[in-house]
Amino acid sequence: MEERGPTLKLCVIDASVIGLMILPDEAPDIPPQLMPVMVEGRALVPQHWRLEVLNLGRTAMRQKRIDAQRLERALTILSEYRIHLDDGTNRHAWGACMELAARHDLTAYDAAYLELAIRTEAPLMTLDKALAKAARHEKLELIA
């Protein structure tokens, strides 16, 4: 990906980080590295990412942390960012993702973030402790 100069490095963004953008009470916890990645169009996510982000929002609604209007606004804002959706996630689901999930005792969803970061040699941004531990074990660049 070229933007009039050097190639910008993509960064795999876990839904746990994006959840902070949806929940106003957690906004102060947003890692300072997130917004430059989002604004510069360097976010890379697996194919299930939109569903996982939606699920975080729906859970927050059930917990009365946000209302439907807040969720819709947040999703509209997120949709305006140039987020790169990996088209290889499904091809690796029953292979590398399954192996990583078993090796690190991760959900299949979290293993997909780990697999994507390994395959693309991209740093991983996550707030998920188990996923961060697995990333360190795999010697990935971690932004937490």
N, C-alpha and C positions, 0 to 999 in steps of 0.2 A: 504494500500500500504506500503510495508516494504522495506527498503533499509539498511540492516545490522544494525539494531538498531531501534530507536523509529519510529513510524509511522509519516510520513511527512504530515502535514496538507495541504489539497487541498485549493485552492483559486479560486473563480469564477472571471474570467477576462472578462470585458466588451470590446466590439470592439472599444470603444472610446480610450481605453488605447493602444490597439494594433495598432491603426491608427498612433500613434506616431512613431512606428517602420517602417512604410511605408513611411512617409513623412519626408524627411531629414531636412526640415526647422523647424520641431517640435521636432526633436530628443533631444534637450536640456531639453525638458519638460517631458521626460520619468521619471516616478516615480522610485526612487532608489530601491523600493521593487520588481519591475517587473522582472528584469533579474534573480534574484535568484529563483523566482517562475518558470520562464520559463526553466532555466537551470536544476533545480532539478526535473522537471517533475511534478510540483504541480498545473499546470493550469487546470481548469475545466471550460468547456463552454457548452452552450446549443446547440442543434442540428443545429440551423440556423447560427451558428457563422461564418463558412467559407463563406457563402453567404453574410453575413453582412460585413465581412472584405473585400471581393471582391468588394462589392458595394462602400465601402469607397475608395478603390483604383481606381475604375472606375470613381468615382466622381472627385477625384484628377486629373485624366488624363484629363477629360473634362475641368477642371479649369486650365489646363496647369501647374499644380504644380509638376507633375511627368510625365515621358514618359512610354511607354509600357515596355521597358527593365527594368526600375527601379521597376515597379510593379511586373514583373515576378521574378526578383531577390529577392525582398522582400517576395513574396509568397513562393518561394523555400526555403528561410531561415526559414520562419515560419513553413513550413512543416517538417523541420528537428527536431523541438522541440517535445517532448513527451507531447502532449496536450490531456487531457482526455475529450472525447466527451460524454456528458450525454445521456443515451439512454431513459430517462424518460420524456424528455421535451414534446414530443407530447402527452403523456398520461395525462399531466397536463394542456395542452393548453386551453381547453374549460372549465376548472374548476378553479384551483387555479390561473393560469395566467390571466384568464379573470377577476376574482375577484380582483386581485392585480392591474391590469390595470385600472379598474373602480375606485377602492379606491384611487389610487394615480394619476390618469389621465396620465397614461404612455402609450407608444406604446406597442403593444403586444410583440415586440421584447425585449424591456427593462423589461417588466413584467416577461419575461422568465428568465432573469438574476436574478431578485429579487426572483422569486419562487425557482430557483435552489439553491441560497445561503441559503434561509430559510430551504428548504428541507434537504440540506446536512450539515446545520450548519457550513457553510464555510464563511470566510470573503469575501467581495465583493470589487474588485478593479475597480473603474470607475472614469471617469472625467466628466461624464454627471451629470449636476446639479440636474435635476429632479429625476434621478435615485438615486443619493446620498441622496437627501432629503427623498425619500421614504424608503431607507435603514435605515436612522437614525430613522424614524418614526417606523419602524419594529424592531428597536433595534438590528440591525445587526452590526457585526464588519465591519467597513468601512475603506478601504485603498484608499485614494483619493489624 
